Amino acid sequence: MATTPTRTVTAAPRNAVDRYFKITERGSSIGAEIRGGLVTFFTMSYIIVLNPIILGYVQDGTGKYLGGGDAPNLGMIAAATALIAGLLTIFMGTYANFPIALAAGLGLNAVVAYSIAALPGMTWPDAMGIVVIEGLIILVLVLTGFRRAVFKAVPTEIKTAISVGIGLFVAFIGLVDSGFVRIPASQATPVELGIGGSLAGWPLLVFVVGLLLAIVLMVRKVKGAILIAILTSTVLALVVEAVGKVGPMKADGAVVKPTGWELNVPHISGSVVSVPDFSLIGHFSLFGAVGKIGVLAVALLVFAIMLADFFDTMGTMVAVGGEAGLLDDEGNPIGSQQILIVDSIAAAAGGMGSVSSNTSYIESAAGVGDGARTGLASVVTGIAFLLATFFSPLVNLVPFEAATPALVVVGFLMVMQVSGIDWKNLEVAIPAFLTIILMPFTYSITAGIGAGFIAFVVIKIAVGKAKVIHPLMWTAAVLFIFYFTLGPIKDALGV
């Protein structure tokens, strides 16, 4: 019998689906799982648009675009992105029974595009081969128990700090992606409110309305509050664009209208159905990069991707598990080994699908915040991704400004766990603090985790408690030192 921080449920399962996914046992319902799965999809569906933008406009070292053409093919990348995300998310739901969705990892895709594929002589299949190698190595580490052992070696307070830090990070992502917080044109400060300190433009109004609606519905305990807010904001966005002809914020990557829509321009035009092109699937060269840049350079690139992938997932599953009440007494997610196996396979599958490493998405917390507690929600999200391969025009209807209020609300829910940290114990409070603040400040989950690990080890040594440090924490701290100094190391080695 599973327990959550708020309830223990003993009712008998209602049907085979209920029994398989343990829906009643976890205090949920099929309706809540479907709703939560849809919320997660709408919250992270932007990746279907964003991944092609990041990968599609970059020429590899031979001057070719992803797919081997002389011009970008965003539709092909979008179809493959949705296909891989859908299949792996369904796998997560059915095998690990955990409400986490997977898709091409942001940050990782930029590394693949700008730091690997663009290297002289490299091709896109070579770059994707490196991603496959990284995924296979991660899978071996999981199957041997090493990855789970590292996870269990992390002190409970640091795990809590990871959840809180991700909460702040998620909220910051929502504020930035919506345009509510921006880099000022003058660059006099790192960020500012809206445009010049003011909230200007119809898209920002859509975001504010969506956020306030989500907050009010949540406070009033309305079921489906987040999904209702997303759908209502999308309808409002469609009306605003139809009447006001707002248009996009950017053209060719440059800001042309600060008050425009950040990514998707919400409008209905043409057919809502398109035949997906899956030609990208299987276009990778497993060892092609070795002959182009050498074994050492390949090893360093694999290490950089692997370390980020390794710890990002750890933080994500703790945060989502904590929000769903699916952590055991030691702060470990239920079924963590199965979760890690799926996530590792996803990394390799992303390379095989030529859409970059796939990883667990923290946006899954939005679905959990709306009631998801089981893998059925992931199955729903995965099916939505598969349908999106045919209905990509409909996915494009949801602008950032309508989806991002969910991230801010979920960020609040995750930050509530901060009370679980003993702030009077400086030996854990300081590493926890660094973990929390550096995630949003560096825009990197991995950077926050690394800083917390290193600080924890250094402080324990300083107070004469080196013996209490788990050997795997020593190993992780050393690896993070290499990770943080990878740039100078590569420069020194001339790679």
N, C-alpha and C positions, 0 to 999 in steps of 0.2 A: 504494500500500500504506500503510495507516494504522499508526501506531505508538502505543504507550502507554508510560508510564514503566517498565513491568515486562516487556513482551514485544513481540516482532514476530512476527506470524503470517502464514504463507505458504500454508497449506493451501487447496486448491480448495474453492469453495462446494459444498454438498451438493445443493441444489435451487434452484428459482426464488425462493422466499422468502428463503433464505439469501443468494442473489446480490443481490436487490433491497435488502435491509436491511444487507448486508455483515456478516452475523452472525459467520461464521467469521473474516473478515478482521479483525474487532475483538476476536477472542479470546473470543467468547461462544457460546451455544448457544440453540436455540429454547426449550428448557426453562427456561434461566436468564432469557430475556427474558419469558416468560409469568409466571414466578415474580416477577420484579422489577416487572412491570406490575401485578400483583395487590397487591404490597406497597405500591406508590405509591398505588393506589386506596384500600386500607384505611387508609393513613396520612392521606389528605386527604379521605376520604369525609365527614368531619364537616361539610364546607362545605355539603352537601346539607341538613343540619339547621340549621347556624349561620346561613347566609345568609338563610333565611326569618325567623329570629328577629330578625336585625338590621334587615332591610327591612320585615318584615311587620307589626310593631307600631307603626310610625311613621306618623302622619297627615300628609298633605301640607298645603300652605298653604290648601287649600280644605276640609280636614277629612276627606278620603277616604284610604282605605288602598290599598296597591299592588294594582292590578287594578280600581280604581274603586268598590269596595264600602264599606259602612258598618261592616264588621267584618273582621279579619285573615283571610286565606286562605293559610295556610302551605303547604298541600298544592300549590296552584297554583304558588307560588314555588319550592318544592322540585323539582317536575317540570321547570320551565323551567331552573333552576340546573343540574340533572343533564344535561339535553338539550344546552345550550350547551357545557358542560364536555366532554361526550362527543364532540360533533362537532369542536370545535376541537382536542382532544387527539389525535383520530385524524388530523386534518389535519397536526398537528405531526409525528406519526410517519411519515406517508406522504410528506410534502413535504420536511421538513427532516431526516428520519431521525435524530432526536435524542431521547434518553430524558427528555423534559420533558413534564409534564402541565399543563394549564391549567384554571382555574376562576375564579369570581368572587373578586376580590381583597379580602382582609381589610384593613380600614383604609380602602380606597377605598370599600367599600360603606357604611361608617359616615359617611364624608364626604358621599356622595350622599344618604343618608337624613337626617342631622341638620343638615347645612350647606347643602344645596341644596333638596331636596324640601320641607323644613319652612319655607322662606322664605314670607313672606306673599304669597298669590296664586299661588304656584307649584303645579303639579300634578306627579304622578309622571311622566306622559309628557314634560312639560317638562324635568324633571330627567334623564330617560334620554336626551333629545335632546342635552343637554350632554355626556353620556358618549360618544354617537355622534360628535359633533363632535371631541372630544378624540382618539378613536381614528382618525378620518380624518386629522387633522393629523399624528399620530404615523406613520401609514402613508406620508404624503407625505415626511416626514423620512427614513424608511427607504428609500423608492424613489429619493430623490435622493442617497442615500449619506451623508447628514449624520449620522444616528444611528450608523452603523457607524464613520464617521470619528471621532466623539467617543470611541467605545469603544476604537478603536485608539490614540488619543492618550493614553490613561491609562497611566502608568508601570507596568511589570510588578510592582513591589513593592506598589503600591496595589491592583492586581488580586488579588494574593495575599492582601493584608490583607482585601479584600472577602470572599473565600472563608472566611478564618478567622473574621472577624466574624460572617458568616452562620452559621457552625458554632456559635459561642457563642449566637447568637440562637435558632437552631433548638433547641438543647439547653435553653435557658431557656424557650422556648415549651412544650416537652415537660414540664418540671418544673412550670410554672405551670398548664397545662391539666389536668394530672393531680392537682393539689392538693398535690403534694409540697412546693412552695414557694407561700406565700400572703401576701397583705397581712394583717398582724395586726389583730385587732379593735380593739386599743388604739391602733393606728397609731403606736406608739412608735418603730418602725423601718419602713423601706420594705417589707421582706419578712421572712418568718420560715420556719422549717422546720415544715411541717405545720400542726397546730393548737396554738398556744401553745408551739411548740418541740418537740412530740411527734408521732409518726406514729400517728394514731388513725383508726379506721374501716376497714371491709372494703375499700372501693374503693382505698384507699392500699396495702393488702396486695396487691391484684391488680396494681397498678402495679409494686410492688417485685418481686413474683414474675416479672412479665413482663420487667422490666429485667434481673434477674439471669439469667433463662433466656436472653435474647438475648445477654448478655455471654458466658455459658458456651459457648453454641453457636457464637458467633463465634470465640472463642479456640480452640475445638476444630475450627474450620474446617468446620462442618457447613453444607452447602448449604441455602439457604432459611432461615437462622437467624432472620432478622427476621420473615418470614411465619409460621414455626412459633411464634414467641413471641407474635405478635398473635392467631393462632387459638387457641392454648392459653390465653392470658389471657382471651379472649372466652368460652371454655367455662367457665373458672373463675368469671368474672363472672356467667354465667347460673346456675351452681350456687349461688353466694353469694346472689344476689338471690332465687332460688327458696326457699332455706332461711331466710335471714335477713331477708327483706322490708326491705331497706335503704331504698329509695325515693330520690327526687331530693334534691339539695342545695338547690335553689332553687324557689320558687313565685312567679310573677308578678314575676320579676326580683330578688326578695329572698331572702337566705340564711335558710332555715328549719331546716336540718339540716346542720351543717358536715361531718358524717361521711357524707353521702349522695353519690350519683353526680353528677358535675359537669354532664354534659349528657344523654347517653342513659342511660335506665334499662334495663339488659339483661334483657329478658323476652320471651317468645313469647306472643302473644295474638291471636286472630282470624286473618284471612287474611293470608298473606305476599305476596299479589299484589294490586295495585290498578291501576285504569285511570288513566293520567296525564292531567292537564288542562293543555294547552298554550295556553290562552287568552291568556296574557301576551305571547306572541310578536308582535312588531310594534307594540306599544303605546308609541310614542314620538313626540314632536313635535320635529322637528329645530331649528326656530327659535322655538318657542313661548316659551322663557325670555326672549328678547330683549324681547318686548313686556311682560313682567312685571317684570323687574328692570333692564333696560337693557343696552346693548352692553358698557359698561365692566365692569359686575359679571359678566357672562357671560364676558368675556375673562379676568378674574382667576380665576374658578372653573375654567375650562378649563386655564389655566396651572398652577394648583395641582395638579390631577389629573394633568396631562400630565407634570410634572416628577417626581412620585412614580413614575408608571408607567414613565417613560423610564429611570430609573436602577435601579429595583427589578429589572427584567428583566435589565439588564446584570449586576448582581451575581449574580442567580440562575443565569444560564447559565454564568458563569465558575465558580461554585462547583460546579454539577453536572458541567460539563465537566471540571473539575480532578479531581473524585472518580472520574469514569469514564475518565480518561486520554484525553480527547478534545480537548485543547488543542494548538495548534500551538506552534512555537518562541517565538512572541511572547506566548504566554499567551491567545490568542484561540480561542474554540470553533470546531471544524470546522463549516462551514456556517452561520456566524453571521448572514449576510444572510438566509438562509431562515428561521432561527429568529426573527429580528426581524420579518420580514414576517408570519409567522403570529401572533406576539404582538400586533402592531399591529392586524391584522384582528380578533383576539379582543377587543380593547378596544372596538371599534365593535360587534361582534356581541353583546357583553354588554349594551350599551345597547339594541340592537334587540330583544333578548330580554327586556328589562325586569328584568335580574338584576344590573345594575351591571357595570362594566368587568371583563372577564376578563383574567387575566395569568398568567405562568408561575409555577409553585409550587415553592418551595424544598423542599417535602416530596418532590419527585421524587428527591431525593438518597437517600431511604430505599430506593427501588427500585434505584438505582444501587449503593447499599451492599450490596444483595442479589444483584448480578450483572448488572443491566440495562446494556447498552452501545449499543443501537440504537433506532430508531424503532418497532420491533415492540413493545417494552415499552409505548410510548405508545399504540399501537393497542389493546393489551390493556386498558390503563387506560381508554381512551375507550369501548371496548365495555362494560366494567364500569359506567361511568357511564350509558350508554344503558340497560342492563338495570336499573340502579337506579331509573330512572323508573317501572318496573313493580314492582320489588321493594323499595321504600323501607322497608317494615317490617323486612326482613332487614338493610338497611344500619344501621338504628337499633339493631341488636343489639350493635354494636361500640361500647363506651363509650370516652370519652377515656382512661380509666385503662388500657385494653387496647391502644390504638393509640400512645399517647405514648412508651412505652419506645423505640420505633423512632427517634423524633426525638432522644433523648438519645444513642443509639448512633451515629447518623449525625453528630450534632454533634461527637462525638469524632473520627470519621474525617476530618471537614473541618478541624478544628483542627490536625491533624497537619501540615498544609501550612505552619504558622507557621515552620518551619525554613528556608523559602525566602526569608525577609526578612533583610536585612543589618542587624542590630540595632545594630551599631557605627557605622553611617552615619546620624547623627541627622537629616540632611536628608530621608531617606525613612522612617526608623524612627518619628519622632514623628507624621507624618501617618498612617502605618500603624497606630500605636497608637491614635490617636483614632478611626480608622475601625473598628477592632476593638471597642473598648470601648463606643462610643456606640450601636452597633446593639442590643445587649441592654439597655443602660441607658436608652435612649429608646424602646425597643420599635419601632424604625423602621430598616429597611435604608437608606432614603433619607437619614435624618439622619446616619448613620455615613459614608456616601459623601460627602455634602456637606461634613461637617467635615474629612474627609481631603483633599478637593480644595482647600478654602480654605486649610488649613494648609500644604499643599504649595506653593501659589502664594506665600503670605506668606513662608515660609521661604526660598524661592529668591530672592525680592526682597531679603530681609534680608541674604543672603550675597552679593549682587551677581551673581546668576546668572539674572536675569530673562529674558535672551535664550534660555535653554534651555527655557523654558516654551512648550509647544505652544499656538498661538493658540486652539485649541478648549478647552484647559484653562483659559485665561483666561476664555473665554466661559462655560464651565460654572461656574466659581467665582463669577462675577458673578451668574449666574442663581440659584445657591444662596443668595447673600446676599439676593436678593429673596425667595426661597422662605422662608428663615428669618424674614424680617421682614414676611411677607405680612399678618399680623394687624394690626400698626400701620399698614401702608400702606392697608389697607381702611378702618380706622377714620379715618385722615386724609382719605380721599376720601369718607367717608360712605356706603360701600357694604357 
